[in-house]
Amino acid sequence: MSLPKTVKAVVVQENKTNAVQEVPIQSPGENEILVKVGAVAINPTDWKHTKWLTKAGTYIGCDFAGEVVRVGPNLKTDIKVGDKVASSVRGGVSRQRGAFPEYAKASADLTFIIPEDTWSIEEASTIGIPLYTSIQALYGPKTLRLPQPGDKTLPVDTWFFVYGGSSSVGQCAIQLAKLSGYKVATVASPHNFELAKNFGADIVFDYKDPNAIKKLKEATGNTIHLALDAISLHDTHAFTVRVLGEGYQRSDAMRRDVDIIYTLIYTAFGVQDGNTVPDNEERQNLSAFIYNKLPGLVKEGKIKPNAITKWEGGLERVPDAIEHLAAGKVSGEKIVFSLQFI
């Protein structure tokens, strides 16, 4: 099919804001695909890259979904032109890659083919960063290494804790931990209790409750030995460490019987346009889950997309949404835009 030479994209400006500009269309390289974007989702990493990490002229955005219009050479998957897909890239680091142009390129082996009669394009656009981060954190060879869904039967009342159960990563992590056989405890704002439970949490407490840690320990018999901090701030880090039961793992400065592992999803993305030190083992693990586990779980309704709120206005409103998220005005939902191309 004939493609335009230039497209609209959301680009970082000199004053650390974003604006829509006309840019050259991206071209898929080896093991890459080009997608006509039908929907995009906003992540905290978008405003953090804009404000703190990137340079003017950089394409922003990480998560999108749409229709494949072109494939690059040496594809390692069976993705083909016409497939409806969702994918994720590290926007905010180059002028070659981002999720918020009208046509976006992505690595084929980190792209999810949306099963028919399951998720809408808008719903599918939410899964990249939060779901891929959760997969890496829970199942990565260098992280928590939970048994993957269906691989093992755990003892009754084996607990897993998620700090921030109503966050995008939290919603995904709760579902995955449940599929791995755990009972899940979490904390959230009271108005998001039902949301966390709808994604599978067994118990939810108010993270601002001064007795929350005590209540969590009582409710779980002080047996929580594995946890994920989905927010990753100093206070959330300290809270999560204090929730864990006694004497499980080795030393850390905060608690000598706790082993703390840090993870960053971009290491699994590999080198993109000269950025990010790749971790091939993490990438292979993530790619294998995307192809061997994820389609079946979605078809069976065992994984749900993030809760969403739709904004009107397409790409032109994306900069406003990024600022809205940066101002802390989003809770329990992911802002999604339909570009109405497909």
N, C-alpha and C positions, 0 to 999 in steps of 0.2 A: 504494500500500500504506500501511497505517497504521503510523506510526513513534512510538516513545516520546518523551515530552517531556524526559526526563532520561536520561542514560547515565553509566556509569562511565568515568573518565579518570584518567590519571596526571598529577598536578599538583605543581608545585614548592611546598615548604613554607618557613616562615620561617627554619628552621635549615639551609637549603641542601641539603635532602634532597628525596625525592619520595615521594608517597603516593597511593593510589587514593581518589578522591572522586566523589560524584555531582554532575554538572554539566548545564546545559542542552544539549540536542542542538544541534549546529551546523546552520546553514541555508546551502545553496549560493547564492552570489551570481552575478553575471554571469560567464559562461564558466567556471562551477565545477560540480563534481559532488559528491554525497554518497555515500560508500562505507561499506557494512557491512563492518567490518574482520575479515578472516579470519586475518591473520598480521602481526606487526610485527617489525622488526629493530632492534637497538641499535647506535648509532654513537658514536664519541668525542665528537662535537659535543653529544650529549645530556648527558653529565656535565660538559662544559666550560660549557655554558649554565647548568646547574644550579648549579655551584660559583662561577662567575665573572661571568656576564652578566645573569641574569634576576632577576625579582622574584617574591615569593610570590604564588601564585594563577595563575601562568602555566601553560598547557598545554605539556607537553614531548613530544619525539619527532618524528622526521623521515620515517621510511620505513615504508610499510605496503602491504598488498595485500588485495583483497577484491572484493566485488560492488557494482556501481553500483545504488543504490536510488532516487536522485532526481537530476535535472539542473536547473541554473539556467537563466536566460534567456540568449539570444544565444550559444549554444555555437559555438565556432569549429572543432569537430571532429565526427566522426560517432559519438562515444561515446554509448551509449544505456543505459537501465535494463536490468539483467541482465548486462551485460558484466563479465567478470573482468578486473580491472585492477591495476596497481601504480603507485604515485605517491610523490611526495616533497613535503614542505612544510618551512618553517622553523619548527619548534617552538621553544619557549623564548623567544618574544618578545611573546606576547599571550595574552589569554583567549578568543581567537576561533579559534585554529588550532593543531593538534598532531596527531601521528600515532598517539597512544596513547589515544584514546577508543574506545568501541565502535563509534561512527559518526564518520567523519572526512571533512572536505571538502578539496578540492584543485582546483587549476587544471586545466581539461580539456586544455589544450594542452601541459601538462607531465606528462601521464598516459599510461602505456603499456598498450595492450590486449594481454593475454597470449594469444599464439596457442594454439589448441587443440592438445592432445597434445604440449606442450613442457614448460614449467616448472610445478611445483607452486605453490600459493599461498605456501608458506613460502619456496621458492627465489626467487620473484618479489619478495617483500618486501625482499630484500637489495639490489636494484639501484639504488634512487634516488640517494642521496648519492654513493656511490662511482662508479657508472657516469656519472651526470650530470656530476660533477666531472671525470672523465677526458675526457668528450666536450668539455667546455668548455676544458680545458687543452690538449688535443691539436688540436682543430679550430676553436676560437673565433677570430673575426676579429681579436681583439686579443691572442692568445696564440701558440701554436706553429705553427698553420696547416698541420698535416700534410695530405697528400692523403687524402681520405676513402676508405674501402674501395671498391676497384674503379675509382677515378678516374684512377690513374696507375701506371705501371710504374717502379719505382726501379732504379738500378744495383745489381748484385749486391753483397752484403755492405755494404749501407748500414745502419749501426748506430744504435740508439736505446737510451738508458739509463734505467732506472727504479730510483730508490732506494726500497727497501721493497717488493719484488716479492710478498711474501706478505701484505701489508696488503690491506684491501678495495679501496682505490683502486688499489693496485699490481696486483692480480689483473685488474681491468678494463682498466687502461692497457696492460698487456702484451698482452692480446688485441686491443685496438684497434690498437696499433702494428704487430702482426703482420699484421692485416688490411689495414693501409695499405702493407704491403710491406717493413717493416723487419725486420732481425734484432735481437733484444732481449737486452741484457745487464742483469743486475740483481744486487742483493745482498739477503741474508736470513740468518736463523739457519740453521745446518746442518740442523736437524730440519724446516725448511720448504723445503729445496732441491727435493725432488720435487714439492711443491705448486706452486712457481713454474714448474717445467718443464711440469707438467700444464696450466698456463694458457698455455704457449707460449714461455717464456723459453728462449733458445738456450744461454746460459751463466749460471751463478749462482755467486757467491762469498760467503764469510762476511763480513758487514759489520764484524765485530770483528777480522778478520785485518789485522795492521799492513801487510801487503803487498798488500791487496786492490786498491788503486788501481793499483799497478804491474802486477798480474796482469790487471786489466781493460784497461789500455792495451796490454799485450802481446797479449792475446787478440783485440783489435779493431783492431790495427795503429795505435793512437792516432788513430782516425778518428771518434770519437764527437763529433758537433757539436750534437746535440739531446738533451735529457734532461728527465725529470720527477722532482722530489722529492716522493714520495707521503707523506712523514712530516712534513716542514716544521718541523724544529727547527734550532737554530744549527749543530750538528755535522753533521746530514744535509745541510744547505744547503752547508756548506763542502766536504764529501766530494763532492757532486754537481758542484760547480764544478771541483774538481781532476781529475775524471774526463775532462772535455771535452778534445778535441784542441786544437791550437794555432791561433790566428789566425782564428777564425770570425766573431765578431761584435764589436759595439762595447763601450765601456768600462763597467766596474763597479768599485766600491771594492775588492771582493775579488780580482778579476782583470780587468785593463783590456781584455782581448780577449773578454770574455764579457758577453752581454746577458741580464740576469735579469728575468723577467716574473712578477709576482704575480697570482694569480687567486683569486676567492672565488665559489663556486657560487651563493650567495644573490643576487648581483647579477643573475643570469639569472632568478631567481624573480620579480623586479619588486617593486613596493610591495605588501606584504601587511599589512593592518591598521596602516598607517602606518610600517612598518619597512622598511629597506633601500633604498638609492638604486638605482633600476632602471637596467638597461642593455638597452634594447630590441633592440639589434643582437645581443648575446649570447643573449638570450631567443629571438629568431627563429631563430638558428642551432641552438640546442639543440632547440627544438620541431621544426624541420625534420628533424633527425637522428632524433628519436624516432619521427616518423611515416613518413619516407621510407626510412630505412635499417634501423632497429632490428628491426621485425617480420620482415623477410626474413632478417636475420642470425641471429635466434633460431630461426626455422623450419628453417634449414639447419644448425643446430647449430654455428654459427661463433662465437657468444658464449654462454658458460656463466655461470650465476649464481655469486655468491660461495660459497666453502666455508662450510658452516653447522654449528652445533651447536644442537640443539633443547633448550630448557629447558621443563620442565613448570610448570604453575601459572597460566598466563595473565597477565592484567594485574597481579594481586596480587604476582607475582614480578618484574615489570619494575624496580621500584626497587632490588631486590637485584642484578639484572643490571647496572644502570647503575653501582652501586658496585663491582661485580666488575671491570668494564671500567676504571673509574677507577683501580683498584688495580694495573693492569698485568698482570692475570691471563689475558688473552686473547691468543692468538697464532695467526695464520693462519686463523682462523674467525670468523664473525659469529654472535652469539647471536640466535636467532630464537624467537619464541613463537607457537604456534598458538592462536587464540582460539576455534576450533572452531565458528564460526558458519555456515560454508558448506561 
